[in-house]
């Protein structure tokens, strides 16, 4: 599931075969995702934790994480 728009696009990695795909682009909104960061953002959202990529947010991915 795209952590930006909530879509389940055909472009996202699927199943065991998709485990080797580390980066993908949502075909619905165009957001670029690292597989692990996208999953973490979805888990936080499911737990009701607000997540933002804004600089002032305590719940944002660091530059080190986003660039690796």
CORURPE-V781795 format. One line per field, one symbol per residue. ss: DSSP state (H for helix, E for strand, - for the rest). burial: 1 if it has 9 or more other ideal C-beta (glycine too) atoms within 8 Angstrom, else 0. Layout:
BEGIN
ss: ???
burial: ???
END
This chain:
BEGIN
ss: ---------------HHHHH--EEE------EEEHHHHHHHHHHHH----------------HHHH--
burial: 01100010100100000100000111000010111011001101100000100000100100001100
END
